[in-house]
Structure formats: C-alpha cells, structure tokens
Amino acid sequence: MLSDPPTNMIAQSQSGTGKTAAFVLTVLSRVDFSKPTQPQALLLAPSRELARQIQGVIQTIGRFVDNLIVEAAIPGGISRETGVQSAVVVGTPGTVMDLIKRRQFNVSQLKLLVIDEADNMLDQQGLGDQCLRVKNLLPRTIQILLFSATFPDKVLNYARKFAPNANEIKLRHQELTVKGISQMYMDCPDESRKYDILCKLYGLMTIGSSVIFVKTRESANEIQRRMEADGHKVSVLHGAHEGQNRDALLDDFRMGRSKVLITTNVLARGIDVSSVSMVINYDIPMKMVRGREEPDMETYLHRIGRTGRFGRVGVSISFVYDRKSFEALSQIADFYGIDLVQLSPDDWDATEQKVQDVIKSSRARPDYAPNVIDKKD
C-alpha cells in the first residue's frame, strides 16, 4: 500500500487482526500535513458508529503528527458554513456525496480512497450505488484500498472492477473464523423459551460486556422492555435512534457504564469494544436471495467478530429452536468449518461451566491461519 507509484489493494483478514491500523498508517503516510485543511484522504464506512470509531483510531495513531485534522462526514458532523476543512475525512457515502454536490468538499487533491467493510459497501442496495457515484466524483488517479473480513465471490468480482489492478490478500472460508472465539449453540425447546434462556444467561453476560443481536428493531425494543421489567440492566441501539443518541449509547457501552447491548446488524461490522467477551445470536442471521430466505454467512462472521479481538478470548452463543434455525446454523458451520459446542438448557450447571471456562481463560491462541497473497499484474 505504501509503494510508489501507489497501487490499489483488496484486503481480506479476520476480525480483530488489525485491518484498521493497516489502512490508517497508509493514510498518515500519504498525507502532506503542511496542508492541514486540504482534503487528501477519504475513508468511507457503512455506519456513523464505524465512521466515528475510525476517526478516533486515526487521531490516536496520529497523535504525534503536527497539524493532523480529521473530520467526520456524517449527519451533523460538518459545519454548513465552513464545509470540509481537514486533510482526512471519514464518512458515510450519502453524506459525503451531498457535501461534494453542495461544493462543501473539495476533492480535487484527494490521493486516497479507503472503503472499510467493502463487501457490504459495494454490495448492499443503495450503498453500492452511492460508493460508485462518490468514486466517479473523485480524481481518476486516486489510490483505492478495499478492506473487509468477508468477500463473497460476486462482490469480489465487482471489487476488482472498482479497484483495478489491485494487489489482493485473500483467505479461504475455513481460515476466516478467529481461533479465540468459542462458538456454541443453545438448543431452545421453542421460540417462546428463547427469552427465558436469555435471562438465565444474564449473569454470564456481565462478566465482561455482551452484545445481543436480533433480527428487527421491534424485537430489540421488546426484549429490552421485558428484561428491564425483570430487573436486568440492558441498553438497546439501532437505526431508529437519533445520531447523537446513538453516539452516547455506544460511548456508555465502550466505557463499561452499560454492560449488555441489544442491537440489530447496525453494530455487526467493525465496532471494536475491547471488553466484549460474549456475542449472542438471538436470531440466526438470514438474508433474502432470489425471493427465499438463506443463512447470511457473512453477517454471522461479522457479528461473532465483535468478540475475540486481537488475541483475546470470546464466546458466541447462537439460539436455535426449530428445524429451520438449526439447519441455517448447520450450513453456516459447514461453510466455515466450525466445530460448534452444544449447550443444554436442561443442565444449567454444565452450561455455565463451559462458558465460564472460556471467558475466564487468559488469552486466545493467536495462531491465525496464513494469508494467501496474490499479486495482480
């Protein structure tokens, strides 16, 4: 990425292995800090939470750099009076496009475009189109870096057109799950019992911090309401919340003021909270493919990647309760070569012991599978 002349990159690596550090160091190496208010690097992310997090990482790694200004191009993040006044801009595609079109973001001197969670950004309806429209407004000579933990074949083919002649780092499916995450499943008697079992897990959730992933905002709100009525302290975060409220909720979770967070897939990607020791898939992630529901392999991997980061240990527990949910989880396990550990709701002592043994062990084995590096001519 630091080569001269600059070369495009498509990079895939497991959650928590340092992708953000790799592209942040490249950004800081490419920027001319004698022009602190001239935009030179643009980083795009799928959510305001991830954009804010990347902004913070750049400021932390670049804290000894003189004249480093990093702005967040998210709703409410850039002054309409001044427009963009920084060398590095991190934002979401829609807001960035609006700023460029309103001539509040001078892109003429941009050297670098980074897209984080690139498979999601280039594939999802809306975001893929927005990213392409942003790219078409930028200088043709710009260096493009695409990063993600997952790249389905269909998206990878499009990524190669988006970032032509790129160097590539790719992994096989079986290399994508992080060794430090013990992946378990809870065989619930029926869907109505899922909530009771979730409450029984509460004591284990608060050993560190935990994220509970659910399918819909309505489900998230309802579980929060019931858990709080039963005396459990939980918070909920999803796209219906106002931006500043979302920032405050995530800050509370990062600082440990909130220990259990219920969310939709808005937090499935990229968010790094070091204390997260458990992820619960209350609902197995599914997606619509040609009019029918199929297991969402990529979202599963990104969800569980909120724990077990940077060599730490973590637990993921997926709830199954019928043939459909069991078969969906089985397909995900086969796809990634996962040995799932079964937890029984009927033997709670054994269940607690299995989970505690993982959470209280000191470190994961950081033996990530070897990367396959493929130089594109």
N, C-alpha and C positions, 0 to 999 in steps of 0.2 A: 504493500500500500504506500510505502514511502519512496518507491522507485521514481527515477526521473528519466524519461517523461512519465507523468502519472499514468497508472494503469487501473482499469476498473476491477472490482472484486465482488464475487458472490461467495459469502462465507456462512457455513453452517457448523454449529457446535452446540453441545448440550447446555441446558440451562445452568447458570451459575458457574460458567467456565471462563468468563472474562471478555465476552464479545464487546460490551460497552467500553471497557478500558482500551481495547484494541482500536476501535474507531475514534475514541476521544483523543488518544495520543496522536493519531494521524491528523486529526483536525488541528490540534495545538501545534503540530509540526509544520503544517501548511500555511497557517495564518500569519500575515505580516502585522505585527502588533504596533507598528508605527502609524497604522491607520485604524485606530480602535473603533471608529464609528462607521467604517465602510464594510458593509456585509460581504463576507468572503467564504463562509461555510454555512450550509443549510442542512439541518437534520430533521427528518420527518418521523413521527411516531403515530400510532393509531388512537391514542387517548391522551387527554390532558394530564392524567396521572403519570404516564410514562414520559411525556414531554418534560414535565416538571422534574421528574427524577433524573433524566439525562442532563438537564440544565444544572442540577446540583452536582452531578458527577464531574461535569466539565469544570465547574467552579472549584471543586475540591482538588482535582488533579492539577488544575492550572492556578492554584492559589499563590504560587511564587512567580507567576508570569505578570509582568508590569502591563498595565493598560488592557487587561482582559475584561471585555464586556460581553455578557451572554444574555440575550433576551428570549422570552418565551412567547411565541406567536400562537397563542391560544385565546379563546374568547375572553376579552377583558384584560389581556396581557400586554398589549401595545397601545401607547397613547395615540389617539387620532390626531392630536395636534402636531406631534413630532414625527410619527411614523417610526420605522426601524432605525435605531441609532447604535448598532453594535456590529462587531466583526463576526460573531457567531450567533446564529438564530436556530432555536429548537421549536418546532411547532407541529400542529396538526394540519393536514393537507387543505381542508376547506378554508381555514383562517389565513393560511399562507397565500392561497390563491386570491382571496379577497384583498389582502394587503398589496399584492403585486398589481392587481387590476385597478386599485384605487391610487396607484403610484405612490404608495407609502412604504414601499420596499424596493430599493434599488438593487436589482440582481445583476447588473452589468459586470461587476467584478467578482462574482462568485466563482470559486475554484473547485468546490467540493460539494457533492450532494450525498448524504448518508440516509438510507431508509432502514430503520430498525423494524423488527417483526415483518420482514419484507414479504413473506408468503401471504400474510394476512393483508398487507397494504396493497399488494399487486393483484390479489385475487378477489377480495370481497366486493360485492356490488356497491358502487359508489366510490369507495376508497381507491380502487384500481384506476378508475377513470379520472379521479381527482389527481392522483400521483402523476399520471401520464400528462395531464393538462399542465400541472406545475412544471414538470420536466421540459415540456415544449416551450415554456416561457423563459428558460434559463440558457446561458451561453452553451453553444454546441460542444465547446472544448472541455466541459466540466467533467471532473473525475467522479464516478458513481460507485458507491460502496453499498452493497445489499447484505443485510445480516438477519439471520433467524436461526432458531433451533430446528425448524422443520421446513422442508421444501418439497411438497408433493411434485411429482413429475410434470404435471400440467403447468404448474406455476413456475417451475424451474425453466421450462422451455420458453415461457414468456419473459422470465427474468433475463435470459441470455439475449433476448432482443432489446430489452430495456437497458441493459448494461453490456454492450457488445464487446467482444474480445476480452472478456474478463478472466482473471485468474479465478480458480474455484477451489474451495475446501469443502468436501462433501463427506457425509457419513452414511454407513449402511443403517437400515432401520434398527437392527439389533444393537447398534452402538449408541443409540440416542438417549436411552434412559440412564440417569445418573446412578452410579453404584451405591451412593449413600442413602437412597430412598428405599425404604422397605415398603413394598406395595401390597396392600392387604384388601380383602373384601369382606363385607358383613352380609351374610345371607339372612335377610329380614323375612319374617313369616308372611307379611303382606305390606302393602303401601302405607296403610294407616299406622302400622307399628314403627315405621321409619323414624317418626318424630320421637317416640318414647326411647328408642335406642340412641338417638342423637343426644337426648338429655342425659342419658346414663354415661355417655362419653364426655360430658362437660368437664368433669374433674381432670381427665387426661388432657383435654384441650388447653387447660390453663397452666400446664407445666411450663410450656413456652407460650407461643402465640399460635393461633389456628385460623385457617380460612375455610369457610363452608361454601362450596359452590352449588348453586341451584339453577334451575332452568329459566325461571321468569322473575321479574321484579315483584309481581304479586306474591309469589311463593316466598321470596326473601322477606317481604314485609310481614307476611302471615307468621312465618317461623319466628321472626323477631318478637312479634306481639305475644305469641304463645310462650316463648322462652322467658321473656321478661315477666309475664304473668305468673310463671312458675318459679320466679326468684333468681333467674340466671341473668348475668350482665353480658349483653351482646350489643354489637352495633351492626348497621346494615349500610352498604354503599352500592349504588347502581346509577345508571344513566339518567334517571328521573330527578336526581338531586341537582341543585344549582352548583355551578363550578366551584365557588369559594367554599361552600359547604362540603363538597367532595374533598377539597384540599385539606380542610380541617379534620374531617373524619380519618383520612389517611395519615395525617400527622399524628393524631391521637394513637392510631394503631402502631405506627413506627416507634413512638416514644414509650409504648407499653401502657399508656393510660387506658387503652382498650385492648383486651386480650383475644377476643373472639369476634371475627368479622364475617358476616354473611354477605355474599356478593354474587352477581351474575358474571358472565365472561368478561366484563369490563376490566377486571383485575387479573384475568388469566395470563396475560402476557407481560413479561418484562419487569413487573414490580418486584423490587428486592427489599424485603424486610428481614433482617438477619435473625430475628428471634423466632421466625415461623418454624415450628417443629412438626406441625400436623396440617395436612390438607384433607378435607372430607368432600368427596363427590356425592352429595346428597342425591343428585340426579346424574346418571351417566350422560356424558355429552353426546348429543346426536346432531345430525345435520340433514337437510333435505337434498337428495341427489335425484334429479330427474323425476320429481314427484313422489319419492318414497324416502322414509327415514333410514339413515345408516349411521353406524358409530362414527363419531368425529375423532379420528385418531390424533390429529394434530392438537386439537383443543385439550384432549386428555393429557398429552405430554406437557403442554404449556401450563396447565393447571397444577399438575403434581410438581412441576419445576419451581413453584413458589417456595418449596422447602428443599432441604438437602443441598443448599447452595455453597459453593466454594469449599467443598470438602467436609461440610457439616453433615450431620445425620438428619433424617426426617422420616416421617411416616405418611403414607397416603392410604385412606380407607374409602373404598367405593361401596355404596349401598346397592344391592340387588334385591329384588323382591318377587320377580316373576320370570317366566321363560325369556321374554323379550330383553329385559335388562341384563339377565345372566348371559345370554348369547352375545349381546353387544359388548359386554366386558370381556368375554372369552375371545372375541375377534380382535379386540384391542391388544390383549395379552399375546395372542398368537403373532400378531403383526410385529410387535416389538420384542418378542422372545422373553416375556416377563414370567417369572415364577411367582404367581400370586399366592399369598398366605391367607387361608380361610380363618375368619373369626366367627365364633358361635355366640349368638345372643342368649343361649341357654346355659353357658358356662362362663359367667362373668369374671370369675377369678382368673381363669386361664387367659381370657381376652385381655384383661388389664395387664397381666404379667407380660404377655407378648409385646404389647405396645410400649409399656414402660421400659422393657429391656432395650428397645431401640432408642427411645428418646433420651434415656439416661446414659447410654454409651457415649464415650467422649468424642470420638471423631469417626467420620466415614473413611473408607479406604479410597484415597484419591486416585485410583487406577483407572483413569478414563481410557476408553478404547483409542487406539491410534487413529489419527486423522489420515484420510486419503487425500493427497494433494495432487491436483490435476492442472497443469499449466496449459492454458489455451493459447495457441499460436495466433 
